[in-house]
Amino acid sequence: MTDIDGLTKITVLAEDGVRFRYLSMRGDELTAPEVGWVLIGDGTHTVPPQAVSAQEVADDLATMSLGDDLAWMLEILRAGTEEMLEALLTRTSINTVTDPAIDKRISELRAELASIPPRHD
């Protein structure tokens, strides 16, 4: 799902009452290494914000009892990761100087995107 602010997020309420929110961070104000997924947990206990890869999000989602919701949550994960990749690719097309940090993060995001389980219709 996408909020009004354009931030792609996945929210899951665990059986123990913890609400897990996975947020895609991709704003122009972020450095290339900061572009990615962030996990925040609140509810019965708190999980402080922490960077996670798309693979870690997919693995987390797979361990939760999501049933049919898993497929569309993986689609949101895939779309959010693609948006991050596109944001960084746009930066490289605008910049006249090559930024190794951006190139490295683009490579990492491509690998993360490839790690998301494929959709089975």
C-alpha positions in Angstrom: 0.0 0.0 0.0 1.1 3.6 -0.5 0.5 6.5 1.8 -0.4 10.0 0.7 3.2 11.0 1.1 4.2 8.5 -1.5 6.0 6.2 0.9 5.5 2.5 0.0 4.9 0.5 3.1 3.9 -3.0 4.2 2.1 -3.3 7.6 1.5 -6.6 9.4 0.0 -7.2 12.8 1.6 -10.2 14.4 -0.3 -12.7 16.6 1.6 -11.3 19.7 0.2 -7.8 19.0 3.3 -6.3 17.5 2.7 -4.2 14.4 5.5 -4.5 11.9 5.9 -1.7 9.4 8.3 -2.0 6.5 8.9 1.4 4.9 10.6 2.1 1.6 13.1 5.0 1.9 14.0 6.6 -1.4 13.9 10.4 -1.1 16.4 12.7 -2.8 17.6 13.8 0.6 18.9 10.4 1.4 22.4 9.2 0.5 22.6 6.2 -1.7 23.4 3.8 1.2 20.3 5.1 3.0 17.9 4.1 0.2 16.2 0.9 1.2 13.7 -0.8 3.5 13.4 0.1 7.2 11.6 -2.1 9.7 9.8 -0.4 12.6 7.8 -2.4 15.2 5.3 -1.1 17.8 2.5 -2.5 19.9 3.0 -5.0 22.6 6.8 -4.3 22.3 8.9 -2.0 20.3 11.4 -2.8 17.5 13.6 0.3 16.9 14.0 1.4 13.3 16.5 -0.8 11.5 17.6 -1.1 7.9 16.6 -4.4 6.3 17.1 -5.8 2.8 14.3 -6.8 0.5 15.3 -10.4 1.1 15.0 -10.0 4.9 11.5 -8.5 4.4 10.5 -11.4 2.2 11.9 -13.9 4.7 10.1 -12.1 7.6 6.8 -12.2 5.7 7.2 -15.8 4.8 7.5 -16.7 8.5 4.2 -15.0 9.4 0.9 -16.7 9.0 -0.3 -14.5 6.1 -2.1 -17.0 3.9 -3.2 -15.5 0.6 -2.0 -12.0 1.7 1.6 -13.1 1.3 1.5 -12.9 -2.5 0.2 -9.3 -2.7 2.6 -8.2 0.1 5.5 -9.6 -2.0 4.2 -7.6 -4.9 4.3 -4.5 -2.8 7.8 -5.4 -1.7 8.8 -5.9 -5.4 7.2 -2.6 -6.4 8.8 -0.6 -3.6 12.2 -2.1 -4.4 11.7 -1.2 -8.1 10.8 2.4 -7.1 14.0 2.7 -5.0 16.1 1.3 -7.9 14.4 3.8 -10.3 15.0 6.7 -8.0 18.7 5.9 -7.9 18.9 5.3 -11.7 17.3 8.8 -12.1 20.1 10.3 -10.0 22.7 8.7 -12.2 21.1 10.1 -15.4 21.0 13.6 -13.9 24.5 13.6 -12.4 27.4 14.5 -14.7 29.9 12.8 -12.3 29.8 9.1 -11.6 29.1 8.3 -7.9 30.5 4.9 -6.9 28.1 4.8 -3.9 25.1 5.1 -6.1 26.5 2.5 -8.5 27.1 0.1 -5.6 23.6 0.6 -4.2 22.0 0.1 -7.6 23.9 -3.2 -7.9 22.7 -4.2 -4.4 19.1 -3.3 -5.1 19.1 -5.3 -8.3 20.3 -8.3 -6.3 17.7 -7.7 -3.7 15.0 -7.5 -6.3 16.1 -10.8 -7.9 15.9 -12.4 -4.4 12.2 -11.7 -4.0 10.2 -14.9 -4.6 8.5 -14.9 -8.0 4.7 -14.6 -8.3 2.9 -17.9 -8.9 -0.5 -17.4 -10.6 
